[in-house]
Amino acid sequence: MKFVDAAECWHWNEATNEGAFLHTTVIATGQDQKLYFAEVHDRQTNVDSEKVQQWFEIPLEHIYPSLPADLSVFQGELNESIYQKQPRFSAYDCSPHLAESLLREATIYERLQQHKSPSIARCHGCIVSGGRIVGIALSKYDQTLHERMRESFEHAQAVRWLDQIRQALEVLHSKGLAHNDLNPWNVMISDEDAVIIDFDSCCPLGEELLKCGTPDWADESAIISATANDEYSLRKIAAVLGILE
């Protein structure tokens, strides 16, 4: 087996405010090039995929969705200018959740590319193999806003970044969508321009949230997709940039 990914699973006890380690989910590929998963009781740093005794095959349809006719296919070359957004294999839970998430995000990107906003990550289409979406081809950007904030920057530059983020959100909201997970890791800086990325939490306004936003950056009481979720996170970003909203 060839190791692909791993992640620890914990149970959080709110009464004691303590976490308890449950297991580590391990993903690997076999000699047949199929994906397999296993649950082991070792911590992630101690996992040895060669010593795992029982592997379970992951059905392709649980990871990679079939390509719908209305989504664009990436026709270019996968080079250093392209970032391949793929399923987070370690989040596999024996359901089609990862495939559904990948298809949903690809559909969102397809919808947003019609506007061609410079402040929204550019999507070049779905990466397809055997009639299934195995990834999303996106433009690669220089660094995250989180990384850029570690360096010096002028107040005027921060104001410009915030305006660009706000413009991107206006496009989203005008299409009846909310990002729902805006934070400094989901904003890229390239040529000193801000671009928002990562739309796996994005969904139509009024729908139940599919996943929680990032702690400390999202409104923890939010349960539905709403423009207010993005506005809350935008104020948080403005504050760390030293801008009063």
C-alpha positions in Angstrom: 0.0 0.0 0.0 1.2 3.5 -0.8 0.3 6.1 1.8 -1.9 9.0 0.5 -3.4 10.8 3.5 -4.2 10.5 7.2 -6.1 12.4 9.8 -6.9 11.9 13.5 -10.5 11.7 14.8 -11.2 13.1 18.2 -14.3 13.4 20.5 -14.7 16.7 22.3 -16.3 16.7 25.7 -18.0 20.1 26.2 -18.6 19.4 29.9 -14.9 18.9 30.7 -13.6 21.0 27.8 -11.3 18.2 26.9 -10.7 16.1 23.8 -10.2 12.3 23.6 -8.4 10.6 20.7 -10.5 8.0 18.9 -8.6 6.7 15.9 -6.6 7.8 12.8 -8.2 7.4 9.4 -5.5 6.3 6.8 -6.0 6.5 3.1 -3.7 4.5 0.7 -3.5 3.3 -2.9 -3.0 -0.4 -3.7 -1.0 -2.0 -6.5 -4.3 -2.0 -8.4 -4.3 1.8 -8.2 -7.6 1.7 -6.2 -8.1 3.8 -3.1 -8.4 2.0 0.3 -9.0 3.2 3.9 -8.4 1.9 7.3 -9.0 3.0 10.9 -6.1 2.5 13.3 -5.6 3.2 17.0 -2.1 4.8 16.6 -1.6 8.5 16.5 -1.0 10.0 13.0 2.7 10.4 13.5 3.1 6.7 14.4 1.0 5.3 11.6 2.8 2.7 9.4 0.6 1.9 6.4 2.6 -1.3 5.9 1.5 -2.7 9.3 -2.3 -2.0 8.8 -4.0 -5.4 8.9 -7.4 -4.7 7.3 -8.0 -2.3 4.4 -11.4 -1.5 2.9 -11.8 -0.4 -0.8 -13.3 3.0 -1.3 -16.0 3.0 -4.1 -14.9 5.5 -6.9 -18.4 7.2 -6.7 -17.7 8.0 -3.0 -14.7 10.2 -4.0 -15.1 11.3 -7.6 -18.5 12.3 -9.0 -19.6 11.7 -12.6 -19.1 14.7 -14.9 -22.4 16.5 -15.7 -22.8 17.7 -19.2 -23.0 21.4 -18.1 -19.6 21.6 -16.5 -16.4 22.7 -18.4 -13.5 20.3 -18.8 -9.9 21.4 -18.3 -8.2 21.2 -21.6 -4.7 22.6 -20.8 -1.5 21.2 -19.3 -1.2 20.6 -15.6 1.9 22.7 -14.9 3.2 25.0 -12.1 0.7 27.7 -12.8 -2.3 25.4 -12.0 -3.4 24.3 -8.6 -5.3 21.0 -8.5 -8.2 21.1 -6.0 -8.8 17.5 -5.0 -11.0 15.8 -2.3 -9.5 15.8 1.2 -9.2 12.0 1.3 -8.6 11.9 5.1 -12.2 13.2 5.6 -13.7 10.1 4.1 -16.6 8.8 6.2 -17.9 5.8 4.1 -20.4 7.9 2.3 -20.5 9.9 -1.0 -19.9 13.1 0.9 -16.5 13.9 -0.7 -17.8 13.3 -4.2 -20.9 15.5 -3.5 -18.7 18.3 -2.1 -16.3 18.2 -5.1 -19.3 18.4 -7.5 -20.9 21.2 -5.6 -17.7 23.3 -5.6 -17.1 22.6 -9.3 -20.7 23.8 -10.0 -20.2 26.9 -7.9 -16.9 27.7 -9.8 -18.7 27.2 -13.1 -21.4 29.6 -12.1 -18.9 32.3 -10.9 -16.7 32.1 -14.0 -19.5 33.6 -16.0 -18.9 36.9 -14.2 -15.0 36.8 -14.5 -14.4 38.8 -11.3 -10.6 39.4 -10.8 -11.2 39.0 -7.1 -12.6 35.5 -7.4 -10.2 32.5 -8.0 -10.1 31.7 -11.7 -11.3 28.2 -12.5 -10.1 26.5 -15.8 -12.5 23.6 -15.6 -12.8 20.1 -14.2 -9.9 17.6 -14.3 -11.6 14.5 -15.7 -10.5 10.8 -15.8 -12.8 8.0 -16.9 -15.8 10.3 -17.0 -15.4 11.3 -13.4 -14.2 14.6 -11.9 -11.0 13.9 -10.1 -10.1 17.6 -9.4 -10.7 21.2 -10.2 -8.0 23.2 -12.1 -7.5 26.6 -10.6 -5.0 29.4 -11.1 -2.2 29.3 -8.6 -1.6 32.4 -6.5 1.4 33.7 -4.6 0.5 33.4 -0.9 -2.4 33.6 1.5 -3.5 36.8 3.2 -2.4 35.1 6.5 1.1 34.8 5.1 1.1 38.3 3.6 0.1 39.8 7.0 3.3 38.5 8.5 5.2 41.0 6.3 5.0 44.8 6.4 2.2 46.5 4.4 0.8 50.0 4.1 -2.6 51.0 5.5 -3.7 52.0 2.0 -2.8 48.5 0.7 -4.9 46.9 3.4 -7.9 49.1 2.5 -7.4 48.0 -1.1 -7.4 44.3 -0.2 -10.5 44.8 1.9 -12.3 46.6 -1.0 -11.4 43.7 -3.4 -12.7 41.1 -1.0 -15.9 43.1 -0.6 -16.3 43.3 -4.4 -15.9 39.5 -4.7 -18.6 39.0 -2.0 -20.9 41.4 -3.8 -20.6 39.2 -6.9 -21.4 36.1 -4.8 -24.3 37.7 -3.1 -25.7 39.1 -6.4 -25.9 35.4 -7.6 -27.8 34.4 -4.5 -24.7 32.7 -2.8 -22.7 33.2 0.3 -19.1 32.0 0.9 -19.7 31.1 4.6 -16.0 30.5 5.4 -14.1 33.7 4.7 -10.8 33.9 6.6 -7.2 34.9 5.9 -6.4 31.4 4.6 -9.2 31.6 2.1 -8.0 34.9 0.6 -4.9 34.8 -1.6 -2.6 37.7 -2.4 -1.1 37.7 -5.9 0.7 40.8 -7.4 -0.6 42.6 -4.3 -4.3 41.9 -5.3 -6.7 40.0 -3.1 -8.5 36.9 -4.5 -11.0 34.7 -2.6 -10.8 31.0 -2.9 -12.2 27.7 -1.4 -15.9 27.5 -2.1 -16.6 24.2 -0.5 -18.8 26.0 2.2 -20.5 28.2 -0.4 -24.2 27.5 -1.0 -27.4 29.3 -1.9 -28.7 31.9 0.5 -31.2 30.5 3.0 -30.0 26.9 2.7 -28.7 25.0 5.8 -24.9 25.2 6.1 -23.1 22.1 4.9 -20.1 22.7 7.2 -19.1 25.1 10.0 -16.9 28.1 9.2 -13.4 28.4 10.6 -13.4 29.0 14.4 -12.6 32.6 15.4 -13.5 33.8 11.9 -17.0 32.6 11.5 -20.2 33.3 13.5 -20.5 30.1 15.5 -24.3 30.6 15.9 -24.9 30.6 12.1 -26.9 27.6 10.8 -28.0 28.8 7.4 -26.1 30.4 4.4 -26.4 34.1 4.6 -24.7 37.4 3.6 -24.5 38.2 7.3 -22.0 35.3 7.6 -19.6 36.9 5.1 -20.1 40.3 6.6 -19.2 39.0 10.1 -16.0 37.4 8.7 -15.2 40.5 6.7 -15.3 42.6 9.9 -12.9 40.2 11.5 -10.5 40.5 8.6 -10.8 44.3 8.7 -9.9 44.3 12.4 -6.7 42.3 12.0 -5.7 44.5 9.0 -6.2 47.5 11.3 -9.2 48.9 9.5 -12.2 50.2 11.5 -15.5 49.2 9.9 
